[in-house]
């Protein structure tokens, strides 16, 4: 099962569960977008928790799908765009509860959320440059300063939850075993508020953001598509699947 969905006491939980690393193909991303959108439309829901089972929160897209057929990038791009937009535009607040790796598309999901609670073992990064792709910087910029994002984007390196918290990106860092309880406790405080007020607050906060992340992310995706037409991109994907170093001409 890719996702589990439950509603209790006005709190919806969307739980990603796609072993081994919660990396989704184009269909999986499309389904995630539909699930989150439906949660926001549900009048019985005042807040959404987005979390995951397994080794980490989300490792992004299924590189194997793209290594097998690079033409799938259009469908993958759409699925990612729709999923990140569904989180950002969700009519109620979304709490991302992260653990382990938060990479690639995981950054898009966490960066689009209203609040992030992270376990101590969480680490965040955009390894796209080593996978023959682009994207996700728009959402990383909602969490970190410009120059820090650029350094992480160019190197493909990651940053630990504790440092993310120092930059103000994370509401709280908690032990792994208490992550779900911490997310639910915060969600309960929010869920107790007026549903009408929460929906208006979400719309208002989105409306005053200085940057349109959907537009910016769409701009980024154009460069992913351009890169995918080059042999360097195919070599990067093949090297990742074959677990070897990439060799560029």
Backbone as CSV, one residue per row, in Angstrom:
resi,resn,N_x,N_y,N_z,CA_x,CA_y,CA_z,C_x,C_y,C_z
1,UNK,0.843,-1.196,0.000,0.000,0.000,0.000,0.879,1.247,0.000
2,UNK,0.694,2.154,-0.983,1.506,3.365,-1.069,1.201,4.338,0.054
3,UNK,-0.097,4.454,0.410,-0.511,5.429,1.405,-1.606,4.846,2.291
4,UNK,-1.574,5.264,3.553,-2.688,4.977,4.456,-3.315,6.307,4.821
5,UNK,-4.623,6.306,4.972,-5.334,7.552,5.270,-6.359,7.304,6.365
6,UNK,-6.265,8.089,7.434,-7.219,7.972,8.533,-7.600,9.369,9.005
7,UNK,-8.772,9.464,9.637,-9.219,10.719,10.243,-9.698,10.417,11.654
8,UNK,-9.122,11.106,12.637,-9.514,10.949,14.040,-9.502,12.308,14.713
9,UNK,-10.612,12.673,15.330,-10.684,13.938,16.077,-10.239,15.128,15.240
10,UNK,-10.732,15.173,13.999,-10.457,16.267,13.055,-9.009,16.319,12.583
11,UNK,-8.246,15.272,12.852,-6.864,15.183,12.382,-6.782,14.090,11.319
12,UNK,-6.396,14.455,10.112,-6.168,13.466,9.064,-4.690,13.100,9.065
13,UNK,-4.413,11.820,8.913,-3.031,11.366,8.766,-2.871,10.700,7.408
14,UNK,-1.929,11.209,6.645,-1.538,10.598,5.373,-0.170,9.980,5.611
15,UNK,-0.114,8.664,5.527,1.115,7.939,5.861,1.673,7.290,4.602
16,UNK,2.849,7.729,4.189,3.516,7.151,3.021,4.164,5.831,3.415
17,UNK,3.964,4.820,2.578,4.509,3.499,2.895,4.793,2.745,1.594
18,UNK,5.892,3.116,0.960,6.306,2.510,-0.305,7.756,2.035,-0.150
19,UNK,7.968,0.809,0.371,9.330,0.317,0.559,10.078,0.258,-0.776
20,UNK,11.412,0.385,-0.765,12.223,0.482,0.458,12.469,1.900,0.957
21,UNK,12.250,2.928,0.103,12.667,4.271,0.511,11.594,5.336,0.282
22,UNK,10.340,4.919,0.108,9.265,5.877,-0.153,9.603,6.793,-1.331
23,UNK,10.075,6.168,-2.412,10.280,6.864,-3.682,9.129,6.458,-4.598
24,UNK,8.485,7.431,-5.228,7.257,7.149,-5.969,7.432,7.327,-7.467
25,UNK,6.724,6.483,-8.209,6.686,6.670,-9.652,5.612,7.704,-9.983
26,UNK,5.400,7.939,-11.267,4.467,8.988,-11.675,3.057,8.737,-11.154
27,UNK,2.627,7.493,-11.143,1.284,7.170,-10.648,1.204,7.389,-9.143
28,UNK,2.257,7.013,-8.439,2.282,7.209,-6.991,2.188,8.673,-6.613
29,UNK,2.920,9.528,-7.326,2.843,10.964,-7.043,1.440,11.497,-7.311
30,UNK,0.849,11.056,-8.402,-0.511,11.504,-8.723,-1.491,11.093,-7.630
31,UNK,-1.338,9.878,-7.113,-2.229,9.398,-6.053,-2.030,10.172,-4.755
32,UNK,-0.782,10.526,-4.470,-0.514,11.301,-3.254,-1.186,12.667,-3.342
33,UNK,-1.097,13.301,-4.495,-1.735,14.605,-4.683,-3.234,14.515,-4.449
34,UNK,-3.861,13.481,-4.986,-5.309,13.307,-4.818,-5.667,13.082,-3.354
35,UNK,-4.857,12.315,-2.646,-5.136,12.009,-1.241,-5.077,13.264,-0.375
36,UNK,-4.033,14.068,-0.570,-3.875,15.274,0.235,-4.954,16.300,-0.096
37,UNK,-5.275,16.416,-1.372,-6.340,17.344,-1.772,-7.666,16.948,-1.143
38,UNK,-7.967,15.655,-1.157,-9.212,15.172,-0.574,-9.270,15.447,0.928
39,UNK,-8.139,15.319,1.591,-8.103,15.601,3.032,-8.470,17.051,3.304
40,UNK,-7.930,17.959,2.503,-8.230,19.367,2.697,-9.666,19.731,2.394
41,UNK,-10.293,18.967,1.524,-11.683,19.229,1.149,-12.677,18.634,2.152
42,UNK,-12.203,17.763,3.025,-13.079,17.074,3.973,-13.482,18.021,5.111
43,UNK,-14.763,18.325,5.274,-15.179,19.238,6.340,-14.933,18.691,7.744
44,UNK,-14.675,17.379,7.841,-14.386,16.776,9.146,-12.909,16.899,9.522
45,UNK,-12.109,17.526,8.671,-10.661,17.627,8.897,-10.280,19.080,9.138
46,UNK,-9.536,19.331,10.221,-9.023,20.667,10.518,-7.517,20.786,10.350
47,UNK,-6.820,19.663,10.269,-5.367,19.674,10.122,-4.941,18.327,9.554
48,UNK,-3.840,18.330,8.805,-3.314,17.107,8.194,-1.899,16.854,8.691
49,UNK,-1.616,15.617,9.057,-0.251,15.179,9.334,0.211,14.342,8.156
50,UNK,1.336,14.705,7.577,1.963,13.921,6.512,3.217,13.290,7.085
51,UNK,3.230,11.965,7.150,4.378,11.256,7.709,4.617,9.978,6.921
52,UNK,5.552,9.168,7.388,5.917,7.973,6.622,6.297,6.829,7.537
53,UNK,6.182,5.651,6.999,6.727,4.449,7.622,8.040,4.101,6.920
54,UNK,8.819,3.230,7.539,10.026,2.744,6.880,11.275,3.500,7.270
55,UNK,12.283,3.415,6.408,13.620,3.920,6.715,13.715,5.433,6.707
56,UNK,12.825,6.107,5.967,12.900,7.553,5.892,11.597,8.145,5.409
57,UNK,11.538,9.458,5.411,10.326,10.181,5.046,10.006,10.006,3.563
58,UNK,10.912,10.424,2.701,10.689,10.289,1.260,12.002,10.529,0.535
59,UNK,12.329,9.632,-0.399,13.558,9.759,-1.191,13.282,10.324,-2.572
60,UNK,12.054,10.803,-2.814,11.775,11.467,-4.076,11.162,10.574,-5.126
61,UNK,11.652,10.711,-6.348,11.069,9.988,-7.474,11.743,8.629,-7.633
62,UNK,11.036,7.746,-8.312,11.561,6.417,-8.608,12.498,6.527,-9.809
63,UNK,13.806,6.588,-9.547,14.786,6.761,-10.616,14.745,5.597,-11.599
64,UNK,14.391,4.421,-11.135,14.347,3.259,-12.030,13.326,3.457,-13.143
65,UNK,12.190,4.073,-12.820,11.190,4.342,-13.848,11.770,5.251,-14.928
66,UNK,12.527,6.261,-14.511,13.069,7.221,-15.453,14.290,6.688,-16.189
67,UNK,15.059,5.829,-15.528,16.202,5.221,-16.209,15.732,4.312,-17.329
68,UNK,14.584,3.666,-17.100,14.037,2.761,-18.111,13.418,3.520,-19.274
69,UNK,12.856,4.688,-19.007,12.188,5.464,-20.054,12.193,6.937,-19.658
70,UNK,13.158,7.684,-20.188,13.290,9.087,-19.850,12.092,9.920,-20.229
71,UNK,11.258,9.424,-21.146,10.066,10.166,-21.550,9.054,10.269,-20.422
72,UNK,9.193,9.431,-19.407,8.272,9.497,-18.269,8.479,10.746,-17.422
73,UNK,9.522,11.528,-17.722,9.799,12.718,-16.919,8.623,13.687,-16.944
74,UNK,7.879,13.750,-18.035,6.748,14.673,-18.109,5.690,14.285,-17.074
75,UNK,5.351,12.989,-17.011,4.355,12.525,-16.046,4.875,12.646,-14.618
76,UNK,6.167,12.378,-14.425,6.750,12.498,-13.087,6.742,13.961,-12.644
77,UNK,7.142,14.844,-13.535,7.116,16.274,-13.217,5.719,16.725,-12.800
78,UNK,4.726,16.280,-13.538,3.346,16.671,-13.213,2.939,16.127,-11.855
79,UNK,3.272,14.859,-11.591,2.917,14.260,-10.305,3.556,14.977,-9.140
80,UNK,4.842,15.332,-9.292,5.528,16.065,-8.226,4.919,17.452,-8.047
81,UNK,4.711,18.135,-9.150,4.115,19.470,-9.071,2.761,19.416,-8.368
82,UNK,1.931,18.477,-8.766,0.592,18.370,-8.172,0.654,18.026,-6.691
83,UNK,1.590,17.156,-6.307,1.703,16.761,-4.895,2.170,17.917,-4.025
84,UNK,3.215,18.612,-4.465,3.716,19.736,-3.672,2.660,20.836,-3.584
85,UNK,1.976,21.088,-4.698,0.925,22.106,-4.698,-0.233,21.695,-3.801
86,UNK,-0.540,20.396,-3.773,-1.631,19.916,-2.918,-1.332,20.180,-1.455
87,UNK,-0.079,20.007,-1.050,0.310,20.295,0.333,0.222,21.793,0.597
88,UNK,0.814,22.572,-0.277,0.853,24.019,-0.080,-0.538,24.631,-0.116
89,UNK,-1.379,24.169,-1.046,-2.708,24.742,-1.221,-3.785,24.035,-0.406
90,UNK,-3.409,22.992,0.323,-4.378,22.275,1.152,-5.158,23.295,1.983
91,UNK,-6.456,23.134,2.055,-7.291,24.153,2.690,-7.126,24.233,4.195
92,UNK,-6.437,23.256,4.776,-6.151,23.286,6.210,-4.646,23.147,6.411
93,UNK,-4.135,23.479,7.598,-2.698,23.370,7.844,-2.196,21.931,7.684
94,UNK,-0.968,21.816,7.176,-0.318,20.523,7.006,0.958,20.489,7.836
95,UNK,1.074,19.473,8.670,2.281,19.234,9.463,3.050,18.096,8.813
96,UNK,4.292,18.342,8.428,5.159,17.277,7.931,5.956,16.738,9.109
97,UNK,5.819,15.447,9.384,6.570,14.789,10.455,7.612,13.910,9.798
98,UNK,8.864,14.331,9.838,9.915,13.665,9.064,10.832,12.816,9.933
99,UNK,11.330,11.762,9.324,12.377,10.967,9.960,13.315,10.456,8.876
100,UNK,14.545,10.141,9.281,15.506,9.622,8.312,15.720,10.603,7.167
101,UNK,15.792,10.067,5.955,16.091,10.900,4.796,14.876,11.682,4.312
102,UNK,15.123,12.937,3.992,14.132,13.815,3.362,14.843,14.364,2.127
103,UNK,14.676,13.693,1.008,15.497,13.969,-0.163,14.643,14.210,-1.402
104,UNK,15.133,15.052,-2.297,14.454,15.253,-3.569,13.007,15.662,-3.375
105,UNK,12.105,14.792,-3.820,10.681,15.059,-3.658,10.268,15.192,-2.207
106,UNK,11.034,14.599,-1.299,10.760,14.773,0.129,10.915,16.220,0.553
107,UNK,11.881,16.918,-0.061,12.046,18.347,0.207,10.830,19.115,-0.299
108,UNK,10.321,18.725,-1.470,9.134,19.381,-2.002,7.950,19.262,-1.073
109,UNK,7.760,18.078,-0.491,6.637,17.845,0.420,6.817,18.595,1.736
110,UNK,7.990,18.443,2.343,8.236,19.105,3.627,8.268,20.618,3.456
111,UNK,8.889,21.076,2.366,8.999,22.507,2.137,7.673,23.175,1.834
112,UNK,6.726,22.404,1.311,5.400,22.946,1.012,4.495,22.959,2.232
113,UNK,4.876,22.228,3.281,4.034,22.114,4.473,4.044,23.406,5.283
114,UNK,3.071,23.523,6.179,2.993,24.691,7.052,3.986,24.605,8.200
115,UNK,4.176,23.416,8.725,5.022,23.195,9.903,5.776,21.884,9.709
116,UNK,7.023,21.868,10.153,7.816,20.635,10.118,8.226,20.259,11.533
117,UNK,7.948,19.020,11.893,8.508,18.418,13.099,9.410,17.283,12.625
118,UNK,10.641,17.259,13.105,11.610,16.283,12.607,12.179,15.440,13.730
119,UNK,12.422,14.192,13.444,13.138,13.348,14.398,14.616,13.703,14.347
120,UNK,15.337,13.347,15.377,16.750,13.698,15.478,17.580,13.102,14.352
121,UNK,17.109,12.002,13.758,17.879,11.361,12.688,17.517,11.884,11.299
122,UNK,16.667,12.906,11.219,16.282,13.446,9.918,17.445,14.197,9.271
123,UNK,17.568,14.045,7.976,18.506,14.881,7.214,17.873,15.221,5.877
124,UNK,18.201,16.423,5.380,17.491,17.015,4.257,18.461,17.344,3.124
125,UNK,18.071,17.025,1.889,18.965,17.339,0.785,18.310,17.192,-0.573
126,UNK,18.979,17.774,-1.571,18.547,17.688,-2.962,19.679,17.064,-3.781
127,UNK,19.686,15.736,-3.915,20.747,15.072,-4.671,20.505,15.058,-6.181
128,UNK,19.576,15.896,-6.651,19.192,15.867,-8.059,20.370,16.027,-9.011
129,UNK,21.347,16.849,-8.655,22.454,17.095,-9.561,23.233,15.823,-9.859
130,UNK,23.158,14.859,-8.948,23.808,13.557,-9.152,22.865,12.520,-9.742
131,UNK,21.639,12.918,-10.048,20.644,11.995,-10.599,20.174,12.426,-11.984
132,UNK,20.850,13.440,-12.551,20.490,13.890,-13.883,19.229,14.718,-13.930
133,UNK,18.913,15.417,-12.833,17.666,16.181,-12.776,17.905,17.527,-12.102
134,UNK,16.857,18.293,-11.994,16.836,19.570,-11.288,15.574,19.588,-10.431
135,UNK,15.353,20.713,-9.714,14.081,20.870,-9.018,14.159,20.763,-7.511
136,UNK,13.228,21.425,-6.845,13.116,21.364,-5.394,13.711,22.554,-4.674
137,UNK,14.498,23.379,-5.386,15.116,24.534,-4.726,14.065,25.528,-4.250
138,UNK,12.971,25.662,-4.990,11.906,26.588,-4.583,11.395,26.249,-3.190
139,UNK,11.270,24.949,-2.911,10.736,24.520,-1.618,11.817,24.546,-0.534
140,UNK,13.060,24.288,-0.904,14.151,24.398,0.055,14.300,25.851,0.511
141,UNK,14.003,26.791,-0.392,14.121,28.208,-0.055,13.054,28.668,0.935
142,UNK,12.034,27.867,1.156,11.064,28.181,2.212,11.622,27.785,3.582
143,UNK,12.740,27.034,3.573,13.306,26.547,4.825,14.667,27.157,5.156
144,UNK,15.459,27.444,4.129,16.838,27.874,4.344,17.156,29.120,3.530
145,UNK,18.197,29.885,3.935,18.612,31.067,3.177,19.155,30.700,1.793
146,UNK,19.147,31.676,0.917,19.516,31.485,-0.478,20.895,30.854,-0.656
147,UNK,21.912,31.415,-0.015,23.273,30.921,-0.245,23.453,29.499,0.287
148,UNK,22.762,29.175,1.371,22.851,27.813,1.900,22.215,26.833,0.938
149,UNK,21.077,27.207,0.379,20.414,26.334,-0.593,21.295,26.128,-1.810
150,UNK,21.938,27.188,-2.277,22.804,27.056,-3.449,23.958,26.087,-3.184
151,UNK,24.575,26.204,-2.015,25.682,25.307,-1.682,25.220,23.860,-1.654
152,UNK,24.064,23.614,-1.044,23.536,22.251,-0.963,23.109,21.751,-2.339
153,UNK,22.560,22.634,-3.164,22.089,22.236,-4.496,23.258,21.854,-5.394
154,UNK,24.318,22.667,-5.392,25.470,22.407,-6.252,26.242,21.155,-5.842
155,UNK,26.305,20.891,-4.535,27.085,19.751,-4.056,26.283,18.467,-3.951
156,UNK,24.957,18.596,-3.844,24.121,17.423,-3.623,24.210,16.909,-2.203
157,UNK,24.848,17.681,-1.306,24.999,17.250,0.080,23.719,17.511,0.871
158,UNK,23.666,16.946,2.068,22.474,17.089,2.915,22.822,17.827,4.198
159,UNK,21.777,18.209,4.932,21.921,18.968,6.164,21.069,18.299,7.242
160,UNK,21.599,18.201,8.441,20.916,17.498,9.519,19.819,18.359,10.157
161,UNK,18.887,17.665,10.809,17.734,18.337,11.405,18.146,19.399,12.417
162,UNK,19.150,19.116,13.225,19.559,20.077,14.251,20.007,21.389,13.628
163,UNK,20.744,21.308,12.509,21.181,22.538,11.843,20.003,23.227,11.170
164,UNK,19.096,22.441,10.596,17.891,23.026,10.008,17.117,23.821,11.058
165,UNK,17.052,23.281,12.268,16.332,23.964,13.349,17.011,25.272,13.705
166,UNK,18.334,25.307,13.648,19.051,26.545,13.958,18.727,27.649,12.953
167,UNK,18.404,27.240,11.735,18.018,28.215,10.717,16.536,28.592,10.843
168,UNK,15.821,27.964,11.763,14.410,28.275,11.969,13.467,27.521,11.058
169,UNK,13.978,26.487,10.379,13.160,25.767,9.402,12.224,24.751,10.045
170,UNK,12.573,24.292,11.234,11.849,23.195,11.874,11.281,23.668,13.201
171,UNK,10.024,23.329,13.440,9.367,23.729,14.675,9.997,23.054,15.881
172,UNK,10.280,21.763,15.780,10.924,21.055,16.877,11.619,19.805,16.359
173,UNK,12.691,19.430,17.053,13.436,18.203,16.766,13.265,17.285,17.963
174,UNK,12.788,16.088,17.717,12.428,15.183,18.803,13.051,13.804,18.577
175,UNK,13.144,12.987,19.624,13.624,11.616,19.425,12.728,10.875,18.441
176,UNK,13.324,9.962,17.706,12.578,9.226,16.684,11.343,8.538,17.266
177,UNK,11.479,7.975,18.445,10.384,7.199,19.021,9.211,8.069,19.471
178,UNK,9.414,9.379,19.587,8.327,10.270,20.019,7.789,11.130,18.872
179,UNK,8.280,10.912,17.650,7.913,11.777,16.525,6.405,11.812,16.284
180,UNK,5.791,10.657,16.180,4.361,10.610,15.870,3.548,11.251,16.983
181,UNK,3.905,10.962,18.218,3.184,11.560,19.349,3.331,13.074,19.345
182,UNK,4.524,13.567,19.037,4.749,15.009,19.016,3.926,15.666,17.912
183,UNK,3.876,15.026,16.750,3.089,15.572,15.639,1.602,15.579,15.986
184,UNK,1.143,14.509,16.601,-0.273,14.433,16.966,-0.626,15.445,18.049
185,UNK,0.292,15.691,18.983,0.023,16.667,20.047,-0.122,18.073,19.463
186,UNK,0.756,18.430,18.537,0.651,19.730,17.893,-0.612,19.802,17.046
187,UNK,-0.893,18.716,16.318,-2.097,18.682,15.475,-3.347,18.841,16.321
188,UNK,-3.359,18.264,17.519,-4.539,18.361,18.385,-4.791,19.808,18.802
189,UNK,-3.716,20.567,19.067,-3.880,21.984,19.416,-4.517,22.750,18.262
190,UNK,-4.077,22.436,17.058,-4.608,23.130,15.883,-6.031,22.675,15.590
191,UNK,-6.260,21.365,15.691,-7.578,20.804,15.362,-8.677,21.344,16.249
192,UNK,-8.320,21.797,17.444,-9.318,22.315,18.383,-9.829,23.700,18.003
193,UNK,-9.157,24.343,17.053,-9.570,25.685,16.631,-10.770,25.604,15.692
194,UNK,-11.337,26.751,15.401,-12.448,26.842,14.456,-11.988,26.407,13.071
195,UNK,-12.720,25.471,12.473,-12.387,25.031,11.127,-12.449,26.169,10.129
196,UNK,-13.437,27.041,10.273,-13.578,28.198,9.402,-12.373,29.117,9.532
197,UNK,-11.968,29.381,10.779,-10.830,30.268,11.018,-9.541,29.676,10.449
198,UNK,-9.359,28.370,10.614,-8.152,27.736,10.096,-8.075,27.826,8.578
199,UNK,-9.209,27.615,7.924,-9.217,27.673,6.456,-8.948,29.086,5.949
200,UNK,-9.519,30.069,6.642,-9.254,31.454,6.254,-7.798,31.832,6.548
201,UNK,-7.275,31.347,7.671,-5.880,31.634,8.017,-4.927,31.044,6.981
202,UNK,-5.209,29.802,6.552,-4.347,29.165,5.549,-4.367,29.956,4.243
203,UNK,-5.557,30.360,3.820,-5.669,31.120,2.577,-4.949,32.465,2.695
204,UNK,-5.100,33.105,3.847,-4.462,34.401,4.052,-2.937,34.280,4.071
205,UNK,-2.428,33.292,4.781,-0.976,33.120,4.874,-0.368,32.784,3.513
206,UNK,-1.053,31.947,2.752,-0.559,31.650,1.404,-0.567,32.904,0.536
207,UNK,-1.591,33.732,0.733,-1.733,34.916,-0.097,-0.686,35.979,0.142
208,UNK,-0.094,36.003,1.333,0.898,37.042,1.633,2.333,36.550,1.511
209,UNK,2.532,35.309,1.087,3.899,34.828,0.894,4.596,35.662,-0.176
210,UNK,5.874,35.984,0.031,6.577,36.848,-0.929,6.921,36.158,-2.244
211,UNK,6.903,34.838,-2.273,7.296,34.099,-3.476,6.205,33.097,-3.842
212,UNK,5.909,32.999,-5.117,4.947,32.017,-5.621,5.700,30.719,-5.892
213,UNK,5.649,29.777,-4.931,6.479,28.586,-5.085,5.993,27.678,-6.202
214,UNK,4.695,27.683,-6.497,4.221,26.859,-7.606,4.790,27.365,-8.940
215,UNK,4.753,28.671,-9.135,5.295,29.240,-10.370,6.800,28.997,-10.460
216,UNK,7.510,29.226,-9.337,8.958,29.040,-9.338,9.340,27.586,-9.580
217,UNK,8.601,26.667,-8.966,8.917,25.256,-9.151,8.657,24.834,-10.597
218,UNK,7.595,25.376,-11.197,7.310,25.075,-12.593,8.454,25.558,-13.478
219,UNK,9.021,26.716,-13.143,10.185,27.233,-13.866,11.351,26.260,-13.751
220,UNK,11.612,25.764,-12.544,12.683,24.789,-12.339,12.475,23.540,-13.186
221,UNK,11.232,23.088,-13.270,10.959,21.843,-13.978,11.325,21.927,-15.456
222,UNK,11.261,23.123,-16.014,11.662,23.280,-17.405,13.120,22.909,-17.614
223,UNK,13.963,23.198,-16.630,15.378,22.864,-16.731,15.617,21.374,-16.508
224,UNK,14.766,20.752,-15.693,14.840,19.294,-15.568,14.569,18.647,-16.913
225,UNK,13.533,19.117,-17.588,13.194,18.560,-18.892,14.328,18.784,-19.887
226,UNK,14.923,19.969,-19.857,16.043,20.251,-20.762,17.228,19.333,-20.468
227,UNK,17.536,19.145,-19.189,18.651,18.277,-18.818,18.396,16.845,-19.248
228,UNK,17.136,16.417,-19.177,16.805,15.040,-19.534,17.030,14.737,-21.010
229,UNK,17.174,15.761,-21.833,17.454,15.530,-23.248,18.938,15.314,-23.512
230,UNK,19.779,15.452,-22.480,21.222,15.315,-22.656,21.693,13.925,-22.249
231,UNK,22.785,13.445,-22.870,23.326,12.129,-22.474,23.852,12.117,-21.041
232,UNK,24.244,13.274,-20.514,24.728,13.321,-19.131,23.641,12.884,-18.159
233,UNK,22.401,13.272,-18.438,21.300,12.902,-17.555,21.075,11.397,-17.575
234,UNK,21.072,10.806,-18.755,20.884,9.354,-18.845,22.011,8.615,-18.146
235,UNK,23.243,9.103,-18.303,24.385,8.476,-17.643,24.253,8.570,-16.127
236,UNK,23.797,9.700,-15.626,23.623,9.848,-14.180,22.582,8.881,-13.651
237,UNK,21.469,8.721,-14.376,20.424,7.800,-13.941,20.897,6.351,-14.012
238,UNK,21.579,6.013,-15.099,22.079,4.640,-15.247,23.085,4.310,-14.145
239,UNK,23.964,5.263,-13.840,24.966,5.037,-12.807,24.320,4.820,-11.448
240,UNK,23.266,5.574,-11.176,22.566,5.415,-9.907,21.937,4.027,-9.809
241,UNK,21.253,3.602,-10.854,20.594,2.296,-10.845,21.621,1.171,-10.760
242,UNK,22.741,1.348,-11.461,23.773,0.300,-11.502,24.752,0.400,-10.344
243,UNK,24.547,1.383,-9.460,25.375,1.558,-8.259,26.861,1.704,-8.616
244,UNK,27.146,2.653,-9.499,28.519,2.940,-9.910,28.691,4.452,-10.043
245,UNK,29.937,4.888,-10.197,30.190,6.296,-10.415,29.831,6.666,-11.852
246,UNK,29.243,7.852,-12.006,28.905,8.317,-13.346,30.162,8.767,-14.069
247,UNK,30.166,8.588,-15.373,31.294,8.993,-16.217,30.778,9.948,-17.297
248,UNK,31.160,11.211,-17.162,30.693,12.220,-18.103,31.779,12.541,-19.103
249,UNK,31.358,12.799,-20.344,32.325,13.073,-21.409,32.984,14.439,-21.268
